[in-house]
Amino acid sequence: MPRQRIATLIWKDGFGGAERSLWDLAAALDQDRFDMRFYYLSGALGF
């Protein structure tokens, strides 16, 4: 399973259906920077 899809599932579970916003964000950012920011955000929110 692609890392992007895993991140989408985590985001969807954590935010109750914000999957579309995550795909838009992923498309707008370089994938490595996106991963770093997403996992930092996840840690900050206590996921």
PDB file of N, CA, C, O and CB in Angstrom:
ATOM      1  N   MET A   1       0.856  -1.196   0.000  1.00  0.00           N
ATOM      2  CA  MET A   1       0.000   0.000   0.000  1.00  0.00           C
ATOM      3  C   MET A   1       0.891   1.244   0.000  1.00  0.00           C
ATOM      4  O   MET A   1       1.795   1.353   0.829  1.00  0.00           O
ATOM      5  CB  MET A   1      -0.968   0.006   1.242  1.00  0.00           C
ATOM      6  N   PRO A   2       0.650   2.172  -0.909  1.00  0.00           N
ATOM      7  CA  PRO A   2       1.476   3.386  -0.954  1.00  0.00           C
ATOM      8  C   PRO A   2       1.420   4.164   0.354  1.00  0.00           C
ATOM      9  O   PRO A   2       0.395   4.183   1.036  1.00  0.00           O
ATOM     10  CB  PRO A   2       1.029   4.283  -2.102  1.00  0.00           C
ATOM     11  N   ARG A   3       2.522   4.797   0.692  1.00  0.00           N
ATOM     12  CA  ARG A   3       2.567   5.592   1.922  1.00  0.00           C
ATOM     13  C   ARG A   3       1.508   6.683   1.905  1.00  0.00           C
ATOM     14  O   ARG A   3       0.913   6.992   2.937  1.00  0.00           O
ATOM     15  CB  ARG A   3       3.956   6.211   2.112  1.00  0.00           C
ATOM     16  N   GLN A   4       1.272   7.268   0.736  1.00  0.00           N
ATOM     17  CA  GLN A   4       0.270   8.332   0.641  1.00  0.00           C
ATOM     18  C   GLN A   4      -1.114   7.818   1.028  1.00  0.00           C
ATOM     19  O   GLN A   4      -1.873   8.515   1.702  1.00  0.00           O
ATOM     20  CB  GLN A   4       0.239   8.913  -0.780  1.00  0.00           C
ATOM     21  N   ARG A   5      -1.438   6.616   0.607  1.00  0.00           N
ATOM     22  CA  ARG A   5      -2.737   6.028   0.934  1.00  0.00           C
ATOM     23  C   ARG A   5      -2.843   5.727   2.427  1.00  0.00           C
ATOM     24  O   ARG A   5      -3.895   5.936   3.033  1.00  0.00           O
ATOM     25  CB  ARG A   5      -2.962   4.746   0.123  1.00  0.00           C
ATOM     26  N   ILE A   6      -1.759   5.240   3.015  1.00  0.00           N
ATOM     27  CA  ILE A   6      -1.754   4.999   4.457  1.00  0.00           C
ATOM     28  C   ILE A   6      -1.996   6.308   5.201  1.00  0.00           C
ATOM     29  O   ILE A   6      -2.795   6.361   6.136  1.00  0.00           O
ATOM     30  CB  ILE A   6      -0.416   4.361   4.904  1.00  0.00           C
ATOM     31  N   ALA A   7      -1.300   7.365   4.781  1.00  0.00           N
ATOM     32  CA  ALA A   7      -1.498   8.668   5.408  1.00  0.00           C
ATOM     33  C   ALA A   7      -2.943   9.127   5.262  1.00  0.00           C
ATOM     34  O   ALA A   7      -3.508   9.707   6.189  1.00  0.00           O
ATOM     35  CB  ALA A   7      -0.552   9.704   4.798  1.00  0.00           C
ATOM     36  N   THR A   8      -3.539   8.872   4.108  1.00  0.00           N
ATOM     37  CA  THR A   8      -4.939   9.240   3.893  1.00  0.00           C
ATOM     38  C   THR A   8      -5.843   8.518   4.879  1.00  0.00           C
ATOM     39  O   THR A   8      -6.745   9.123   5.459  1.00  0.00           O
ATOM     40  CB  THR A   8      -5.366   8.921   2.456  1.00  0.00           C
ATOM     41  N   LEU A   9      -5.605   7.235   5.069  1.00  0.00           N
ATOM     42  CA  LEU A   9      -6.435   6.475   5.999  1.00  0.00           C
ATOM     43  C   LEU A   9      -6.283   6.985   7.424  1.00  0.00           C
ATOM     44  O   LEU A   9      -7.268   7.105   8.153  1.00  0.00           O
ATOM     45  CB  LEU A   9      -6.082   4.995   5.936  1.00  0.00           C
ATOM     46  N   ILE A  10      -5.042   7.288   7.824  1.00  0.00           N
ATOM     47  CA  ILE A  10      -4.812   7.837   9.158  1.00  0.00           C
ATOM     48  C   ILE A  10      -5.537   9.171   9.302  1.00  0.00           C
ATOM     49  O   ILE A  10      -6.206   9.417  10.305  1.00  0.00           O
ATOM     50  CB  ILE A  10      -3.298   8.010   9.428  1.00  0.00           C
ATOM     51  N   TRP A  11      -5.399  10.037   8.287  1.00  0.00           N
ATOM     52  CA  TRP A  11      -6.026  11.353   8.337  1.00  0.00           C
ATOM     53  C   TRP A  11      -7.542  11.223   8.390  1.00  0.00           C
ATOM     54  O   TRP A  11      -8.201  11.920   9.162  1.00  0.00           O
ATOM     55  CB  TRP A  11      -5.606  12.196   7.127  1.00  0.00           C
ATOM     56  N   LYS A  12      -8.094  10.340   7.578  1.00  0.00           N
ATOM     57  CA  LYS A  12      -9.545  10.156   7.543  1.00  0.00           C
ATOM     58  C   LYS A  12     -10.061   9.664   8.888  1.00  0.00           C
ATOM     59  O   LYS A  12     -11.082  10.147   9.377  1.00  0.00           O
ATOM     60  CB  LYS A  12      -9.935   9.170   6.434  1.00  0.00           C
ATOM     61  N   ASP A  13      -9.361   8.707   9.487  1.00  0.00           N
ATOM     62  CA  ASP A  13      -9.761   8.209  10.801  1.00  0.00           C
ATOM     63  C   ASP A  13      -9.666   9.309  11.854  1.00  0.00           C
ATOM     64  O   ASP A  13     -10.547   9.449  12.702  1.00  0.00           O
ATOM     65  CB  ASP A  13      -8.892   7.015  11.208  1.00  0.00           C
ATOM     66  N   GLY A  14      -8.597  10.081  11.789  1.00  0.00           N
ATOM     67  CA  GLY A  14      -8.356  11.088  12.824  1.00  0.00           C
ATOM     68  C   GLY A  14      -9.243  12.306  12.704  1.00  0.00           C
ATOM     69  O   GLY A  14      -9.557  12.939  13.712  1.00  0.00           O
ATOM     70  N   PHE A  15      -9.656  12.652  11.498  1.00  0.00           N
ATOM     71  CA  PHE A  15     -10.397  13.891  11.296  1.00  0.00           C
ATOM     72  C   PHE A  15     -11.816  13.672  10.788  1.00  0.00           C
ATOM     73  O   PHE A  15     -12.489  14.625  10.396  1.00  0.00           O
ATOM     74  CB  PHE A  15      -9.658  14.766  10.337  1.00  0.00           C
ATOM     75  N   GLY A  16     -12.273  12.425  10.793  1.00  0.00           N
ATOM     76  CA  GLY A  16     -13.661  12.155  10.444  1.00  0.00           C
ATOM     77  C   GLY A  16     -14.031  12.475   9.007  1.00  0.00           C
ATOM     78  O   GLY A  16     -15.102  13.030   8.759  1.00  0.00           O
ATOM     79  N   GLY A  17     -13.169  12.137   8.049  1.00  0.00           N
ATOM     80  CA  GLY A  17     -13.570  12.254   6.653  1.00  0.00           C
ATOM     81  C   GLY A  17     -12.941  13.404   5.894  1.00  0.00           C
ATOM     82  O   GLY A  17     -13.532  13.902   4.936  1.00  0.00           O
ATOM     83  N   ALA A  18     -11.761  13.836   6.294  1.00  0.00           N
ATOM     84  CA  ALA A  18     -11.080  14.925   5.585  1.00  0.00           C
ATOM     85  C   ALA A  18     -10.181  14.394   4.471  1.00  0.00           C
ATOM     86  O   ALA A  18      -9.186  15.026   4.114  1.00  0.00           O
ATOM     87  CB  ALA A  18     -10.252  15.761   6.566  1.00  0.00           C
ATOM     88  N   GLU A  19     -10.537  13.228   3.921  1.00  0.00           N
ATOM     89  CA  GLU A  19      -9.672  12.572   2.942  1.00  0.00           C
ATOM     90  C   GLU A  19      -9.428  13.453   1.720  1.00  0.00           C
ATOM     91  O   GLU A  19      -8.301  13.515   1.229  1.00  0.00           O
ATOM     92  CB  GLU A  19     -10.281  11.247   2.509  1.00  0.00           C
ATOM     93  N   ARG A  20     -10.442  14.126   1.225  1.00  0.00           N
ATOM     94  CA  ARG A  20     -10.284  14.946   0.024  1.00  0.00           C
ATOM     95  C   ARG A  20      -9.261  16.053   0.245  1.00  0.00           C
ATOM     96  O   ARG A  20      -8.427  16.306  -0.624  1.00  0.00           O
ATOM     97  CB  ARG A  20     -11.628  15.549  -0.391  1.00  0.00           C
ATOM     98  N   SER A  21      -9.316  16.706   1.382  1.00  0.00           N
ATOM     99  CA  SER A  21      -8.359  17.765   1.680  1.00  0.00           C
ATOM    100  C   SER A  21      -6.933  17.229   1.702  1.00  0.00           C
ATOM    101  O   SER A  21      -6.002  17.904   1.261  1.00  0.00           O
ATOM    102  CB  SER A  21      -8.694  18.419   3.016  1.00  0.00           C
ATOM    103  N   LEU A  22      -6.766  16.008   2.221  1.00  0.00           N
ATOM    104  CA  LEU A  22      -5.435  15.425   2.266  1.00  0.00           C
ATOM    105  C   LEU A  22      -4.896  15.167   0.871  1.00  0.00           C
ATOM    106  O   LEU A  22      -3.731  15.456   0.597  1.00  0.00           O
ATOM    107  CB  LEU A  22      -5.451  14.136   3.062  1.00  0.00           C
ATOM    108  N   TRP A  23      -5.727  14.624  -0.022  1.00  0.00           N
ATOM    109  CA  TRP A  23      -5.268  14.384  -1.395  1.00  0.00           C
ATOM    110  C   TRP A  23      -4.886  15.704  -2.069  1.00  0.00           C
ATOM    111  O   TRP A  23      -3.891  15.759  -2.791  1.00  0.00           O
ATOM    112  CB  TRP A  23      -6.364  13.660  -2.218  1.00  0.00           C
ATOM    113  N   ASP A  24      -5.660  16.762  -1.842  1.00  0.00           N
ATOM    114  CA  ASP A  24      -5.332  18.066  -2.419  1.00  0.00           C
ATOM    115  C   ASP A  24      -3.992  18.568  -1.888  1.00  0.00           C
ATOM    116  O   ASP A  24      -3.173  19.093  -2.642  1.00  0.00           O
ATOM    117  CB  ASP A  24      -6.442  19.086  -2.114  1.00  0.00           C
ATOM    118  N   LEU A  25      -3.777  18.404  -0.582  1.00  0.00           N
ATOM    119  CA  LEU A  25      -2.518  18.818   0.021  1.00  0.00           C
ATOM    120  C   LEU A  25      -1.351  18.020  -0.542  1.00  0.00           C
ATOM    121  O   LEU A  25      -0.305  18.583  -0.866  1.00  0.00           O
ATOM    122  CB  LEU A  25      -2.579  18.661   1.535  1.00  0.00           C
ATOM    123  N   ALA A  26      -1.531  16.711  -0.658  1.00  0.00           N
ATOM    124  CA  ALA A  26      -0.465  15.855  -1.178  1.00  0.00           C
ATOM    125  C   ALA A  26      -0.106  16.233  -2.612  1.00  0.00           C
ATOM    126  O   ALA A  26       1.064  16.203  -2.993  1.00  0.00           O
ATOM    127  CB  ALA A  26      -0.883  14.382  -1.113  1.00  0.00           C
ATOM    128  N   ALA A  27      -1.101  16.584  -3.392  1.00  0.00           N
ATOM    129  CA  ALA A  27      -0.855  16.962  -4.782  1.00  0.00           C
ATOM    130  C   ALA A  27      -0.107  18.286  -4.878  1.00  0.00           C
ATOM    131  O   ALA A  27       0.642  18.510  -5.829  1.00  0.00           O
ATOM    132  CB  ALA A  27      -2.169  17.053  -5.544  1.00  0.00           C
ATOM    133  N   ALA A  28      -0.306  19.155  -3.906  1.00  0.00           N
ATOM    134  CA  ALA A  28       0.288  20.487  -3.941  1.00  0.00           C
ATOM    135  C   ALA A  28       1.721  20.524  -3.415  1.00  0.00           C
ATOM    136  O   ALA A  28       2.470  21.450  -3.726  1.00  0.00           O
ATOM    137  CB  ALA A  28      -0.558  21.435  -3.145  1.00  0.00           C
ATOM    138  N   LEU A  29       2.105  19.532  -2.628  1.00  0.00           N
ATOM    139  CA  LEU A  29       3.419  19.543  -1.995  1.00  0.00           C
ATOM    140  C   LEU A  29       4.307  18.430  -2.534  1.00  0.00           C
ATOM    141  O   LEU A  29       3.821  17.402  -3.006  1.00  0.00           O
ATOM    142  CB  LEU A  29       3.279  19.410  -0.486  1.00  0.00           C
ATOM    143  N   ASP A  30       5.604  18.647  -2.456  1.00  0.00           N
ATOM    144  CA  ASP A  30       6.557  17.573  -2.708  1.00  0.00           C
ATOM    145  C   ASP A  30       6.295  16.440  -1.723  1.00  0.00           C
ATOM    146  O   ASP A  30       6.044  16.693  -0.545  1.00  0.00           O
ATOM    147  CB  ASP A  30       8.024  18.085  -2.590  1.00  0.00           C
ATOM    148  N   GLN A  31       6.349  15.191  -2.192  1.00  0.00           N
ATOM    149  CA  GLN A  31       5.919  14.065  -1.352  1.00  0.00           C
ATOM    150  C   GLN A  31       6.743  13.938  -0.069  1.00  0.00           C
ATOM    151  O   GLN A  31       6.182  13.667   0.993  1.00  0.00           O
ATOM    152  CB  GLN A  31       6.010  12.770  -2.141  1.00  0.00           C
ATOM    153  N   ASP A  32       8.038  14.126  -0.148  1.00  0.00           N
ATOM    154  CA  ASP A  32       8.862  13.996   1.055  1.00  0.00           C
ATOM    155  C   ASP A  32       8.519  15.077   2.066  1.00  0.00           C
ATOM    156  O   ASP A  32       8.392  14.788   3.256  1.00  0.00           O
ATOM    157  CB  ASP A  32      10.350  14.063   0.698  1.00  0.00           C
ATOM    158  N   ARG A  33       8.369  16.303   1.622  1.00  0.00           N
ATOM    159  CA  ARG A  33       7.992  17.384   2.530  1.00  0.00           C
ATOM    160  C   ARG A  33       6.615  17.129   3.103  1.00  0.00           C
ATOM    161  O   ARG A  33       6.380  17.371   4.287  1.00  0.00           O
ATOM    162  CB  ARG A  33       8.027  18.739   1.813  1.00  0.00           C
ATOM    163  N   PHE A  34       5.694  16.641   2.274  1.00  0.00           N
ATOM    164  CA  PHE A  34       4.349  16.324   2.748  1.00  0.00           C
ATOM    165  C   PHE A  34       4.396  15.280   3.862  1.00  0.00           C
ATOM    166  O   PHE A  34       3.765  15.449   4.905  1.00  0.00           O
ATOM    167  CB  PHE A  34       3.476  15.822   1.588  1.00  0.00           C
ATOM    168  N   ASP A  35       5.143  14.206   3.636  1.00  0.00           N
ATOM    169  CA  ASP A  35       5.245  13.153   4.650  1.00  0.00           C
ATOM    170  C   ASP A  35       5.792  13.708   5.955  1.00  0.00           C
ATOM    171  O   ASP A  35       5.257  13.420   7.026  1.00  0.00           O
ATOM    172  CB  ASP A  35       6.137  12.010   4.151  1.00  0.00           C
ATOM    173  N   MET A  36       6.849  14.501   5.873  1.00  0.00           N
ATOM    174  CA  MET A  36       7.459  15.056   7.073  1.00  0.00           C
ATOM    175  C   MET A  36       6.459  15.928   7.827  1.00  0.00           C
ATOM    176  O   MET A  36       6.319  15.800   9.043  1.00  0.00           O
ATOM    177  CB  MET A  36       8.711  15.867   6.713  1.00  0.00           C
ATOM    178  N   ARG A  37       5.773  16.800   7.125  1.00  0.00           N
ATOM    179  CA  ARG A  37       4.808  17.684   7.777  1.00  0.00           C
ATOM    180  C   ARG A  37       3.620  16.912   8.330  1.00  0.00           C
ATOM    181  O   ARG A  37       3.129  17.219   9.416  1.00  0.00           O
ATOM    182  CB  ARG A  37       4.324  18.743   6.801  1.00  0.00           C
ATOM    183  N   PHE A  38       3.155  15.904   7.584  1.00  0.00           N
ATOM    184  CA  PHE A  38       2.009  15.138   8.049  1.00  0.00           C
ATOM    185  C   PHE A  38       2.337  14.389   9.330  1.00  0.00           C
ATOM    186  O   PHE A  38       1.556  14.411  10.282  1.00  0.00           O
ATOM    187  CB  PHE A  38       1.551  14.164   6.975  1.00  0.00           C
ATOM    188  N   TYR A  39       3.488  13.724   9.359  1.00  0.00           N
ATOM    189  CA  TYR A  39       3.836  12.952  10.548  1.00  0.00           C
ATOM    190  C   TYR A  39       4.137  13.870  11.722  1.00  0.00           C
ATOM    191  O   TYR A  39       3.858  13.505  12.864  1.00  0.00           O
ATOM    192  CB  TYR A  39       5.034  12.045  10.265  1.00  0.00           C
ATOM    193  N   TYR A  40       4.693  15.037  11.482  1.00  0.00           N
ATOM    194  CA  TYR A  40       4.882  16.007  12.556  1.00  0.00           C
ATOM    195  C   TYR A  40       3.528  16.445  13.104  1.00  0.00           C
ATOM    196  O   TYR A  40       3.330  16.501  14.317  1.00  0.00           O
ATOM    197  CB  TYR A  40       5.686  17.230  12.056  1.00  0.00           C
ATOM    198  N   LEU A  41       2.596  16.757  12.201  1.00  0.00           N
ATOM    199  CA  LEU A  41       1.248  17.150  12.610  1.00  0.00           C
ATOM    200  C   LEU A  41       0.567  16.027  13.380  1.00  0.00           C
ATOM    201  O   LEU A  41      -0.067  16.272  14.407  1.00  0.00           O
ATOM    202  CB  LEU A  41       0.406  17.538  11.388  1.00  0.00           C
ATOM    203  N   SER A  42       0.693  14.807  12.894  1.00  0.00           N
ATOM    204  CA  SER A  42       0.093  13.661  13.575  1.00  0.00           C
ATOM    205  C   SER A  42       0.619  13.535  14.999  1.00  0.00           C
ATOM    206  O   SER A  42      -0.148  13.303  15.933  1.00  0.00           O
ATOM    207  CB  SER A  42       0.368  12.370  12.797  1.00  0.00           C
ATOM    208  N   GLY A  43       1.928  13.690  15.161  1.00  0.00           N
ATOM    209  CA  GLY A  43       2.516  13.609  16.495  1.00  0.00           C
ATOM    210  C   GLY A  43       2.026  14.732  17.395  1.00  0.00           C
ATOM    211  O   GLY A  43       1.758  14.512  18.576  1.00  0.00           O
ATOM    212  N   ALA A  44       1.908  15.930  16.846  1.00  0.00           N
ATOM    213  CA  ALA A  44       1.451  17.077  17.621  1.00  0.00           C
ATOM    214  C   ALA A  44       0.010  16.897  18.091  1.00  0.00           C
ATOM    215  O   ALA A  44      -0.366  17.382  19.158  1.00  0.00           O
ATOM    216  CB  ALA A  44       1.575  18.351  16.796  1.00  0.00           C
ATOM    217  N   LEU A  45      -0.793  16.196  17.290  1.00  0.00           N
ATOM    218  CA  LEU A  45      -2.194  15.982  17.644  1.00  0.00           C
ATOM    219  C   LEU A  45      -2.395  14.727  18.482  1.00  0.00           C
ATOM    220  O   LEU A  45      -3.506  14.448  18.933  1.00  0.00           O
ATOM    221  CB  LEU A  45      -3.036  15.894  16.391  1.00  0.00           C
ATOM    222  N   GLY A  46      -1.326  13.973  18.691  1.00  0.00           N
ATOM    223  CA  GLY A  46      -1.404  12.808  19.556  1.00  0.00           C
ATOM    224  C   GLY A  46      -1.951  11.558  18.907  1.00  0.00           C
ATOM    225  O   GLY A  46      -2.502  10.700  19.597  1.00  0.00           O
ATOM    226  N   PHE A  47      -1.812  11.428  17.583  1.00  0.00           N
ATOM    227  CA  PHE A  47      -2.292  10.217  16.911  1.00  0.00           C
ATOM    228  C   PHE A  47      -1.368   9.054  17.245  1.00  0.00           C
ATOM    229  O   PHE A  47      -1.590   7.936  16.781  1.00  0.00           O
ATOM    230  CB  PHE A  47      -2.373  10.425  15.371  1.00  0.00           C
TER     231      PHE A  47
END
